[in-house]
Amino acid sequence: MAQFFTQQIVLAAIGGLVISVLNLIELQHIPKDRRPDLSDALYWVAFFAWPLLGGLVGYLYTDPAAPLGRFVSFQLGMSAPLILKTAANAIPAVAKAQLPKGA
């Protein structure tokens, strides 16, 4: 398990954490009546999911034959949540039209 926590993977996870913190900071620009309920556990699950996903993507990119640099690892962790979010929302309009209601 100690092999999993390499410097590159930890930096990728920290990059994902930075995205979560930036999203938290951006809440100041949202009117109080539209802000999420920070006491809701679901909000915090999402908050900590981004660093985990960043670390996972960092792990997937880590190859002992071609190690990542520190900055690239950090940047990868920051971009991973955005890449995954974009990919999840990239369902073509034709496919969306064929989905059953409520899906």
C-alpha positions as CSV (number, residue, x, y, z in Angstrom):
1,M,0.0,0.0,0.0
2,A,2.9,2.3,0.6
3,Q,3.8,2.1,-3.1
4,F,0.5,3.7,-3.9
5,F,1.3,6.9,-2.1
6,T,4.0,8.1,-4.4
7,Q,4.9,11.8,-4.6
8,Q,3.2,12.1,-8.0
9,I,-0.1,10.6,-6.7
10,V,-0.1,12.7,-3.6
11,L,0.5,15.9,-5.7
12,A,-2.3,14.9,-8.0
13,A,-4.6,14.4,-5.0
14,I,-3.6,17.9,-3.7
15,G,-4.4,19.3,-7.1
16,G,-7.9,17.8,-6.8
17,L,-8.2,19.3,-3.3
18,V,-7.3,22.7,-4.6
19,I,-10.2,22.5,-7.0
20,S,-12.5,21.7,-4.1
21,V,-11.2,24.6,-2.0
22,L,-11.5,27.0,-5.0
23,N,-15.2,25.9,-5.4
24,L,-15.7,26.6,-1.7
25,I,-14.1,30.0,-2.0
26,E,-16.4,30.8,-5.0
27,L,-19.5,30.4,-2.7
28,Q,-18.9,34.0,-1.5
29,H,-20.2,35.2,-4.9
30,I,-23.4,33.2,-4.7
31,P,-26.4,34.9,-2.9
32,K,-26.9,33.5,0.6
33,D,-30.3,32.1,-0.2
34,R,-28.8,30.0,-3.1
35,R,-25.7,28.7,-1.4
36,P,-25.5,24.9,-0.6
37,D,-26.2,23.7,2.9
38,L,-22.7,23.0,4.2
39,S,-24.1,20.9,7.0
40,D,-25.3,18.4,4.4
41,A,-23.0,15.3,4.2
42,L,-23.5,15.0,0.5
43,Y,-21.7,18.3,-0.1
44,W,-18.7,17.0,1.8
45,V,-18.7,13.7,0.0
46,A,-18.3,15.7,-3.3
47,F,-15.7,18.0,-1.7
48,F,-13.5,15.0,-0.9
49,A,-14.3,13.0,-4.0
50,W,-12.3,15.4,-6.2
51,P,-9.0,14.8,-4.4
52,L,-9.6,11.1,-4.5
53,L,-10.4,11.3,-8.2
54,G,-7.3,13.4,-8.8
55,G,-5.2,10.9,-7.0
56,L,-6.7,8.1,-9.0
57,V,-6.0,9.8,-12.3
58,G,-2.5,10.5,-11.1
59,Y,-2.1,6.8,-10.3
60,L,-3.4,5.9,-13.8
61,Y,-0.9,8.2,-15.4
62,T,2.0,7.0,-13.2
63,D,4.3,4.6,-15.0
64,P,7.6,3.7,-13.4
65,A,9.2,3.8,-16.9
66,A,8.1,7.4,-17.4
67,P,7.7,9.3,-14.1
68,L,5.7,12.5,-13.9
69,G,7.3,15.7,-12.7
70,R,6.0,17.4,-9.6
71,F,4.2,20.3,-11.4
72,V,2.7,18.0,-14.0
73,S,1.4,15.7,-11.2
74,F,-0.2,18.7,-9.4
75,Q,-1.7,20.1,-12.7
76,L,-3.0,16.6,-13.6
77,G,-4.8,16.4,-10.2
78,M,-6.3,19.8,-10.8
79,S,-7.5,19.0,-14.3
80,A,-8.8,15.5,-13.5
81,P,-12.0,16.6,-11.8
82,L,-12.7,19.0,-14.7
83,I,-11.9,16.4,-17.3
84,L,-14.2,13.8,-15.6
85,K,-17.0,16.3,-15.2
86,T,-16.8,17.3,-18.8
87,A,-16.7,13.7,-20.0
88,A,-19.8,12.8,-17.8
89,N,-21.7,15.7,-19.4
90,A,-20.6,14.9,-23.0
91,I,-23.6,12.8,-23.9
92,P,-24.6,13.7,-27.5
93,A,-27.9,15.4,-27.9
94,V,-29.2,12.4,-30.0
95,A,-28.4,10.0,-27.2
96,K,-30.1,12.3,-24.6
97,A,-33.2,12.5,-26.7
98,Q,-33.5,8.7,-26.7
99,L,-33.1,8.4,-22.9
100,P,-36.3,7.4,-21.1
101,K,-37.9,10.2,-18.9
102,G,-36.3,10.5,-15.6
103,A,-33.0,8.9,-16.7
